[in-house]
Amino acid sequence: MTSALLPTYARAPLSFERGEGAWLVASDGERYLDFGAGIAVNALGHAHPHLVAALTEQAGKLWHTSNLFEIPEGERLGRRLVDATFADVAFFANSGAEANEAAIKMARKYHAAGGHPERYRIVTFEGAFHGRTLATIAAGGQAKYIEGFGPKVEGFDQVPPCDVAALEAAIGPETAALMIEPIQGEGGLRVIPHEELRRLRALCDERGLLLIMDEVQTGVGRTGKLFAHEWSGIAPDIMSAAKGIGGGFPLGVCLATREAARGMTAGTHGTTFGGNPLAMAVGNAVLDVVLADGFLEHVRRTGLLLKQKLAALRDRFPDVIEAVRGEGLMLGLKCAVSNTAFVAAARAARLLVIPAGDNVVRLLPPLIITEADVSEAVERLETTAAGLSPAALRRAAE
Ligand SMILES: *Cc1c(COP(=O)(O)O)cnc(C)c1O
């Protein structure tokens, strides 16, 4: 039977009934080790007892009142995020793209409020992904997402990452901000070096530009710091986060310094659902766990272990895996074979991983994985690689 759903997704022929920790149980009862975590969303795995308790408790009290009223759970989550980061203020949305829309509008409004409405252009990096709304596809600059959807939203200029000359040339009197992912996720786990981030911060300061960090995928502990930019010792002016922040509940946030947010006065921006009590209760519960003593240390330790084991796997199967990239539990395998073939073969070995640009396979496990989960995943990756390796297949045929 044909599906009643708009066919915009190329879905795997597989669905799940329940999950527990890093494991998913398919409709046919098969167990899958989940190293995709719903694209870095299920940061605490599936059915985490603390999140289930927070959600069900709030569900019995109040779901939604709208932003016409104060929302104490949101005040609390905003305060906690502000206390844990560079930011002074938070705006809650429902997705990464919406958090980025808020960031883009805020950067433009900052200059307009300062008497420079002509400064509205934003420089982004090639290979970027910032979402699928009209403005964020223009920001991402990828033709495959832009073409056929009418005039491209004006005001985005793109340069290759780490190209000083191109960046200098792209910045003009109309430039408002620079918008970057500290590690490109969809783009293929391309890490922007810490030195480069520091250079970009200095450049923004010099030119009066705002630095926007899109931490939708890298944030909320994914790299072993609460936010990935912390590794470089610099801070953005505006930052978006989403994916992991609701642990599976749709939630995004745009965080900013008070200065960067100076234009965003009452009535300038809004969303009906953003920051509702249900989302805020879950967001607070996620933070309870991520901010607990030792949690980020656990991410760093298991991330390092996984990376070492992946490097060993690359050494054994160089005709399948060219390189290992990424930080913490945001790791990528640059493939010598087709990355989608790799993902399908891993799925056959009951391991879920995710393709990315640049022929990369992404490993984005729940941050709560154990060392045993790491070993299990690497065994399944070994089966996957052995099944795809031309050399291994030749040896087996002899
Ligand atoms: C996923 C992602 C987005 C878009 O988030 P949605 O919730 O799908 O709108 C934006 N930026 C980055 C870096 C992402 O990884």
The ligand as an SDF file (V2000), in Angstrom:
LIG
                    3D

 15 15  0  0  0  0  0  0  0  0999 V2000
   19.9400   19.2330   12.8200 C   0  0  0  0  0  0  0  0  0  0  0  0
   20.6050   20.5360   12.7080 C   0  0  0  0  0  0  0  0  0  0  0  0
   19.8590   21.7080   12.4800 C   0  0  0  0  0  0  0  0  0  0  0  0
   18.3800   21.7020   12.2140 C   0  0  0  0  0  0  0  0  0  0  0  0
   17.6450   21.2500   13.3120 O   0  0  0  0  0  0  0  0  0  0  0  0
   16.0960   20.8490   13.1040 P   0  0  0  0  0  0  0  0  0  0  0  0
   15.6530   20.5050   14.4960 O   0  0  0  0  0  0  0  0  0  0  0  0
   16.0630   19.7010   12.1640 O   0  0  0  0  0  0  0  0  0  0  0  0
   15.4090   22.0240   12.5550 O   0  0  0  0  0  0  0  0  0  0  0  0
   20.5470   22.9110   12.4580 C   0  0  0  0  0  0  0  0  0  0  0  0
   21.8720   22.9570   12.6530 N   0  0  0  0  0  0  0  0  0  0  0  0
   22.6150   21.8600   12.8830 C   0  0  0  0  0  0  0  0  0  0  0  0
   24.0770   21.9890   13.1190 C   0  0  0  0  0  0  0  0  0  0  0  0
   22.0010   20.6140   12.9040 C   0  0  0  0  0  0  0  0  0  0  0  0
   22.7370   19.5160   13.1030 O   0  0  0  0  0  0  0  0  0  0  0  0
  1  2  1  0
  2  3  1  0
  2 14  2  0
  3  4  1  0
  3 10  2  0
  4  5  1  0
  5  6  1  0
  6  7  2  0
  6  8  1  0
  6  9  1  0
 10 11  1  0
 11 12  2  0
 12 13  1  0
 12 14  1  0
 14 15  1  0
M  END
$$$$
